[in-house]
Amino acid sequence: MNTLFALGGLGGTELIIILVAVLILFGSKKIPEFARGLGQGIKEFKKASREVTDEIQNTTTDTPAAAKPAAPAPSRADLPVSQSSNPPKA
């Protein structure tokens, strides 16, 4: 069965009438712009879908790295001392 004519029981004549009505309503300049925007939207959707799929696959295949020991916090002896010529007044 031809899928073009299986659109809700529409025949060839009905499809031609609908296409002519769309052409009259929107004009010949708007239809290519609409099709271009639709194509870009589909392309962006596929790209985002691919990125999400890749991220999921990378997350599930990556093994967690061995936990690194935390670096000790610097003590007061390790902190730099300000050598100001004007000592604070009490």
N, CA, C and O atoms as a GROMACS GRO file, in nm:
protein
  360
    1MET      N    1   0.085  -0.118   0.000
    1MET     CA    2   0.000   0.000   0.000
    1MET      C    3   0.089   0.124   0.000
    1MET      O    4   0.187   0.130   0.075
    2ASN      N    5   0.057   0.218  -0.081
    2ASN     CA    6   0.135   0.341  -0.093
    2ASN      C    7   0.110   0.428   0.031
    2ASN      O    8  -0.005   0.463   0.060
    3THR      N    9   0.217   0.464   0.103
    3THR     CA   10   0.200   0.540   0.227
    3THR      C   11   0.158   0.684   0.203
    3THR      O   12   0.101   0.747   0.292
    4LEU      N   13   0.186   0.739   0.084
    4LEU     CA   14   0.148   0.876   0.055
    4LEU      C   15  -0.004   0.892   0.056
    4LEU      O   16  -0.056   0.994   0.102
    5PHE      N   17  -0.072   0.794   0.006
    5PHE     CA   18  -0.218   0.804  -0.002
    5PHE      C   19  -0.287   0.742   0.119
    5PHE      O   20  -0.410   0.737   0.124
    6ALA      N   21  -0.210   0.696   0.216
    6ALA     CA   22  -0.269   0.638   0.336
    6ALA      C   23  -0.283   0.741   0.447
    6ALA      O   24  -0.298   0.704   0.564
    7LEU      N   25  -0.278   0.867   0.414
    7LEU     CA   26  -0.287   0.973   0.514
    7LEU      C   27  -0.434   1.003   0.546
    7LEU      O   28  -0.492   1.097   0.492
    8GLY      N   29  -0.491   0.925   0.632
    8GLY     CA   30  -0.628   0.948   0.676
    8GLY      C   31  -0.730   0.930   0.565
    8GLY      O   32  -0.835   0.995   0.570
    9GLY      N   33  -0.705   0.848   0.468
    9GLY     CA   34  -0.801   0.824   0.362
    9GLY      C   35  -0.805   0.934   0.257
    9GLY      O   36  -0.901   0.942   0.181
   10LEU      N   37  -0.702   1.021   0.252
   10LEU     CA   38  -0.700   1.128   0.153
   10LEU      C   39  -0.649   1.072   0.020
   10LEU      O   40  -0.553   0.995   0.015
   11GLY      N   41  -0.716   1.114  -0.085
   11GLY     CA   42  -0.674   1.073  -0.218
   11GLY      C   43  -0.582   1.178  -0.280
   11GLY      O   44  -0.550   1.278  -0.217
   12GLY      N   45  -0.542   1.154  -0.402
   12GLY     CA   46  -0.452   1.245  -0.473
   12GLY      C   47  -0.513   1.382  -0.495
   12GLY      O   48  -0.444   1.483  -0.480
   13THR      N   49  -0.640   1.387  -0.530
   13THR     CA   50  -0.706   1.514  -0.556
   13THR      C   51  -0.714   1.599  -0.428
   13THR      O   52  -0.691   1.720  -0.432
   14GLU      N   53  -0.747   1.535  -0.317
   14GLU     CA   54  -0.757   1.609  -0.191
   14GLU      C   55  -0.621   1.665  -0.149
   14GLU      O   56  -0.612   1.777  -0.099
   15LEU      N   57  -0.516   1.586  -0.169
   15LEU     CA   58  -0.382   1.634  -0.134
   15LEU      C   59  -0.341   1.753  -0.219
   15LEU      O   60  -0.280   1.847  -0.169
   16ILE      N   61  -0.374   1.749  -0.347
   16ILE     CA   62  -0.341   1.861  -0.437
   16ILE      C   63  -0.416   1.986  -0.394
   16ILE      O   64  -0.359   2.095  -0.394
   17ILE      N   65  -0.541   1.973  -0.359
   17ILE     CA   66  -0.621   2.089  -0.314
   17ILE      C   67  -0.562   2.147  -0.186
   17ILE      O   68  -0.553   2.268  -0.172
   18ILE      N   69  -0.522   2.060  -0.093
   18ILE     CA   70  -0.462   2.108   0.031
   18ILE      C   71  -0.331   2.180   0.003
   18ILE      O   72  -0.306   2.286   0.060
   19LEU      N   73  -0.246   2.126  -0.082
   19LEU     CA   74  -0.119   2.189  -0.117
   19LEU      C   75  -0.138   2.325  -0.183
   19LEU      O   76  -0.064   2.419  -0.154
   20VAL      N   77  -0.237   2.336  -0.271
   20VAL     CA   78  -0.266   2.464  -0.335
   20VAL      C   79  -0.316   2.565  -0.231
   20VAL      O   80  -0.277   2.682  -0.235
   21ALA      N   81  -0.400   2.522  -0.140
   21ALA     CA   82  -0.450   2.612  -0.036
   21ALA      C   83  -0.336   2.661   0.053
   21ALA      O   84  -0.333   2.779   0.089
   22VAL      N   85  -0.244   2.573   0.089
   22VAL     CA   86  -0.128   2.612   0.171
   22VAL      C   87  -0.042   2.711   0.094
   22VAL      O   88   0.006   2.810   0.151
   23LEU      N   89  -0.021   2.687  -0.034
   23LEU     CA   90   0.058   2.777  -0.117
   23LEU      C   91  -0.006   2.915  -0.125
   23LEU      O   92   0.064   3.017  -0.120
   24ILE      N   93  -0.136   2.919  -0.139
   24ILE     CA   94  -0.206   3.048  -0.147
   24ILE      C   95  -0.201   3.122  -0.012
   24ILE      O   96  -0.179   3.243  -0.008
   25LEU      N   97  -0.221   3.048   0.098
   25LEU     CA   98  -0.223   3.111   0.229
   25LEU      C   99  -0.087   3.163   0.273
   25LEU      O  100  -0.077   3.274   0.324
   26PHE      N  101   0.016   3.085   0.254
   26PHE     CA  102   0.147   3.121   0.306
   26PHE      C  103   0.239   3.185   0.203
   26PHE      O  104   0.337   3.249   0.241
   27GLY      N  105   0.212   3.171   0.078
   27GLY     CA  106   0.297   3.230  -0.024
   27GLY      C  107   0.418   3.144  -0.055
   27GLY      O  108   0.455   3.056   0.022
   28SER      N  109   0.477   3.171  -0.169
   28SER     CA  110   0.588   3.087  -0.214
   28SER      C  111   0.718   3.117  -0.140
   28SER      O  112   0.811   3.036  -0.145
   29LYS      N  113   0.728   3.230  -0.073
   29LYS     CA  114   0.852   3.264  -0.001
   29LYS      C  115   0.856   3.203   0.138
   29LYS      O  116   0.963   3.168   0.187
   30LYS      N  117   0.743   3.191   0.202
   30LYS     CA  118   0.739   3.142   0.340
   30LYS      C  119   0.757   2.991   0.350
   30LYS      O  120   0.810   2.942   0.449
   31ILE      N  121   0.714   2.918   0.250
   31ILE     CA  122   0.721   2.772   0.256
   31ILE      C  123   0.866   2.723   0.261
   31ILE      O  124   0.897   2.638   0.344
   32PRO      N  125   0.958   2.772   0.175
   32PRO     CA  126   1.098   2.727   0.188
   32PRO      C  127   1.161   2.768   0.322
   32PRO      O  128   1.241   2.692   0.378
   33GLU      N  129   1.125   2.886   0.374
   33GLU     CA  130   1.177   2.927   0.504
   33GLU      C  131   1.128   2.834   0.614
   33GLU      O  132   1.203   2.796   0.704
   34PHE      N  133   1.001   2.797   0.606
   34PHE     CA  134   0.944   2.705   0.704
   34PHE      C  135   1.013   2.569   0.696
   34PHE      O  136   1.048   2.510   0.798
   35ALA      N  137   1.033   2.519   0.574
   35ALA     CA  138   1.098   2.390   0.556
   35ALA      C  139   1.243   2.394   0.605
   35ALA      O  140   1.291   2.298   0.665
   36ARG      N  141   1.313   2.505   0.581
   36ARG     CA  142   1.452   2.519   0.626
   36ARG      C  143   1.457   2.519   0.780
   36ARG      O  144   1.542   2.452   0.839
   37GLY      N  145   1.368   2.594   0.842
   37GLY     CA  146   1.363   2.597   0.988
   37GLY      C  147   1.328   2.462   1.047
   37GLY      O  148   1.383   2.421   1.149
   38LEU      N  149   1.236   2.392   0.982
   38LEU     CA  150   1.199   2.258   1.027
   38LEU      C  151   1.318   2.163   1.017
   38LEU      O  152   1.341   2.083   1.107
   39GLY      N  153   1.392   2.171   0.908
   39GLY     CA  154   1.510   2.087   0.890
   39GLY      C  155   1.616   2.115   0.994
   39GLY      O  156   1.678   2.023   1.046
   40GLN      N  157   1.639   2.244   1.026
   40GLN     CA  158   1.738   2.279   1.128
   40GLN      C  159   1.694   2.232   1.265
   40GLN      O  160   1.776   2.188   1.346
   41GLY      N  161   1.565   2.241   1.292
   41GLY     CA  162   1.513   2.193   1.420
   41GLY      C  163   1.531   2.043   1.435
   41GLY      O  164   1.570   1.995   1.542
   42ILE      N  165   1.504   1.968   1.329
   42ILE     CA  166   1.523   1.823   1.333
   42ILE      C  167   1.670   1.789   1.352
   42ILE      O  168   1.704   1.697   1.426
   43LYS      N  169   1.758   1.865   1.284
   43LYS     CA  170   1.902   1.842   1.296
   43LYS      C  171   1.949   1.867   1.439
   43LYS      O  172   2.027   1.788   1.494
   44GLU      N  173   1.903   1.976   1.501
   44GLU     CA  174   1.940   2.007   1.639
   44GLU      C  175   1.887   1.901   1.736
   44GLU      O  176   1.955   1.864   1.832
   45PHE      N  177   1.765   1.853   1.711
   45PHE     CA  178   1.707   1.750   1.796
   45PHE      C  179   1.789   1.622   1.790
   45PHE      O  180   1.816   1.560   1.893
   46LYS      N  181   1.828   1.582   1.669
   46LYS     CA  182   1.908   1.461   1.654
   46LYS      C  183   2.044   1.477   1.721
   46LYS      O  184   2.095   1.383   1.782
   47LYS      N  185   2.104   1.596   1.709
   47LYS     CA  186   2.234   1.622   1.771
   47LYS      C  187   2.222   1.611   1.923
   47LYS      O  188   2.306   1.547   1.987
   48ALA      N  189   2.121   1.673   1.981
   48ALA     CA  190   2.102   1.668   2.126
   48ALA      C  191   2.074   1.526   2.171
   48ALA      O  192   2.124   1.483   2.275
   49SER      N  193   1.995   1.454   2.095
   49SER     CA  194   1.964   1.316   2.128
   49SER      C  195   2.090   1.230   2.125
   49SER      O  196   2.111   1.146   2.213
   50ARG      N  197   2.173   1.251   2.025
   50ARG     CA  198   2.299   1.177   2.013
   50ARG      C  199   2.392   1.209   2.131
   50ARG      O  200   2.456   1.119   2.185
   51GLU      N  201   2.399   1.337   2.170
   51GLU     CA  202   2.485   1.377   2.282
   51GLU      C  203   2.438   1.313   2.413
   51GLU      O  204   2.521   1.269   2.493
   52VAL      N  205   2.308   1.310   2.436
   52VAL     CA  206   2.255   1.249   2.557
   52VAL      C  207   2.285   1.099   2.557
   52VAL      O  208   2.325   1.043   2.659
   53THR      N  209   2.266   1.033   2.444
   53THR     CA  210   2.293   0.891   2.434
   53THR      C  211   2.441   0.862   2.458
   53THR      O  212   2.475   0.768   2.531
   54ASP      N  213   2.529   0.943   2.399
   54ASP     CA  214   2.673   0.925   2.421
   54ASP      C  215   2.709   0.946   2.568
   54ASP      O  216   2.789   0.872   2.623
   55GLU      N  217   2.650   1.047   2.630
   55GLU     CA  218   2.678   1.075   2.771
   55GLU      C  219   2.634   0.959   2.859
   55GLU      O  220   2.705   0.922   2.953
   56ILE      N  221   2.519   0.902   2.830
   56ILE     CA  222   2.470   0.788   2.908
   56ILE      C  223   2.563   0.669   2.890
   56ILE      O  224   2.596   0.601   2.987
   57GLN      N  225   2.605   0.642   2.766
   57GLN     CA  226   2.694   0.531   2.740
   57GLN      C  227   2.829   0.552   2.806
   57GLN      O  228   2.886   0.457   2.860
   58ASN      N  229   2.882   0.674   2.803
   58ASN     CA  230   3.011   0.702   2.866
   58ASN      C  231   3.003   0.688   3.017
   58ASN      O  232   3.098   0.643   3.080
   59THR      N  233   2.891   0.727   3.074
   59THR     CA  234   2.875   0.720   3.219
   59THR      C  235   2.868   0.574   3.264
   59THR      O  236   2.924   0.538   3.367
   60THR      N  237   2.798   0.492   3.188
   60THR     CA  238   2.782   0.352   3.229
   60THR      C  239   2.906   0.270   3.201
   60THR      O  240   2.930   0.171   3.271
   61THR      N  241   2.987   0.305   3.102
   61THR     CA  242   3.106   0.227   3.070
   61THR      C  243   3.227   0.270   3.150
   61THR      O  244   3.318   0.190   3.170
   62ASP      N  245   3.233   0.394   3.196
   62ASP     CA  246   3.346   0.441   3.275
   62ASP      C  247   3.341   0.378   3.414
   62ASP      O  248   3.236   0.372   3.477
   63THR      N  249   3.458   0.332   3.460
   63THR     CA  250   3.466   0.283   3.596
   63THR      C  251   3.513   0.397   3.684
   63THR      O  252   3.595   0.478   3.641
   64PRO      N  253   3.464   0.405   3.803
   64PRO     CA  254   3.506   0.514   3.891
   64PRO      C  255   3.655   0.503   3.922
   64PRO      O  256   3.705   0.393   3.947
   65ALA      N  257   3.724   0.612   3.921
   65ALA     CA  258   3.867   0.615   3.950
   65ALA      C  259   3.889   0.588   4.098
   65ALA      O  260   3.801   0.613   4.181
   66ALA      N  261   4.005   0.536   4.130
   66ALA     CA  262   4.038   0.509   4.270
   66ALA      C  263   4.037   0.640   4.346
   66ALA      O  264   4.085   0.743   4.297
   67ALA      N  265   3.982   0.637   4.464
   67ALA     CA  266   3.970   0.759   4.544
   67ALA      C  267   4.110   0.807   4.583
   67ALA      O  268   4.188   0.732   4.640
   68LYS      N  269   4.138   0.931   4.552
   68LYS     CA  270   4.266   0.989   4.588
   68LYS      C  271   4.257   1.041   4.731
   68LYS      O  272   4.154   1.095   4.771
   69PRO      N  273   4.364   1.026   4.807
   69PRO     CA  274   4.359   1.081   4.943
   69PRO      C  275   4.355   1.232   4.937
   69PRO      O  276   4.421   1.295   4.854
   70ALA      N  277   4.277   1.290   5.026
   70ALA     CA  278   4.262   1.435   5.027
   70ALA      C  279   4.392   1.499   5.076
   70ALA      O  280   4.456   1.447   5.167
   71ALA      N  281   4.429   1.609   5.016
   71ALA     CA  282   4.549   1.682   5.058
   71ALA      C  283   4.521   1.744   5.194
   71ALA      O  284   4.413   1.797   5.217
   72PRO      N  285   4.620   1.740   5.284
   72PRO     CA  286   4.596   1.798   5.416
   72PRO      C  287   4.580   1.950   5.406
   72PRO      O  288   4.642   2.015   5.321
   73ALA      N  289   4.498   2.003   5.492
   73ALA     CA  290   4.475   2.147   5.494
   73ALA      C  291   4.602   2.216   5.542
   73ALA      O  292   4.671   2.164   5.630
   74PRO      N  293   4.635   2.332   5.486
   74PRO     CA  294   4.757   2.401   5.530
   74PRO      C  295   4.744   2.446   5.675
   74PRO      O  296   4.639   2.493   5.719
   75SER      N  297   4.853   2.431   5.748
   75SER     CA  298   4.853   2.474   5.888
   75SER      C  299   4.886   2.623   5.893
   75SER      O  300   4.922   2.683   5.792
   76ARG      N  301   4.874   2.681   6.011
   76ARG     CA  302   4.903   2.824   6.025
   76ARG      C  303   5.050   2.853   5.997
   76ARG      O  304   5.084   2.964   5.956
   77ALA      N  305   5.136   2.757   6.018
   77ALA     CA  306   5.278   2.777   5.993
   77ALA      C  307   5.307   2.788   5.844
   77ALA      O  308   5.405   2.850   5.804
   78ASP      N  309   5.220   2.726   5.760
   78ASP     CA  310   5.241   2.728   5.615
   78ASP      C  311   5.187   2.855   5.550
   78ASP      O  312   5.222   2.884   5.435
   79LEU      N  313   5.103   2.929   5.620
   79LEU     CA  314   5.041   3.048   5.560
   79LEU      C  315   5.142   3.162   5.554
   79LEU      O  316   5.225   3.176   5.643
   80PRO      N  317   5.135   3.244   5.447
   80PRO     CA  318   5.228   3.356   5.436
   80PRO      C  319   5.198   3.462   5.542
   80PRO      O  320   5.084   3.484   5.580
   81VAL      N  321   5.305   3.525   5.588
   81VAL     CA  322   5.293   3.628   5.691
   81VAL      C  323   5.310   3.763   5.623
   81VAL      O  324   5.404   3.784   5.545
   82SER      N  325   5.220   3.855   5.653
   82SER     CA  326   5.228   3.988   5.596
   82SER      C  327   5.333   4.068   5.671
   82SER      O  328   5.328   4.078   5.794
   83GLN      N  329   5.427   4.125   5.601
   83GLN     CA  330   5.534   4.205   5.660
   83GLN      C  331   5.504   4.352   5.634
   83GLN      O  332   5.568   4.414   5.549
   84SER      N  333   5.411   4.407   5.705
   84SER     CA  334   5.370   4.544   5.686
   84SER      C  335   5.458   4.636   5.769
   84SER      O  336   5.500   4.600   5.879
   85SER      N  337   5.487   4.756   5.716
   85SER     CA  338   5.567   4.852   5.789
   85SER      C  339   5.484   4.925   5.894
   85SER      O  340   5.540   4.987   5.984
   86ASN      N  341   5.352   4.917   5.882
   86ASN     CA  342   5.263   4.981   5.978
   86ASN      C  343   5.193   4.871   6.058
   86ASN      O  344   5.099   4.810   6.008
   87PRO      N  345   5.238   4.846   6.182
   87PRO     CA  346   5.172   4.743   6.262
   87PRO      C  347   5.032   4.790   6.301
   87PRO      O  348   5.008   4.910   6.312
   88PRO      N  349   4.941   4.697   6.322
   88PRO     CA  350   4.804   4.737   6.360
   88PRO      C  351   4.806   4.803   6.497
   88PRO      O  352   4.880   4.763   6.587
   89LYS      N  353   4.722   4.905   6.511
   89LYS     CA  354   4.715   4.980   6.637
   89LYS      C  355   4.606   4.918   6.723
   89LYS      O  356   4.500   4.878   6.674
   90ALA      N  357   4.635   4.912   6.855
   90ALA     CA  358   4.539   4.852   6.946
   90ALA      C  359   4.458   4.958   7.017
   90ALA      O  360   4.372   4.925   7.098
   0.00000   0.00000   0.00000
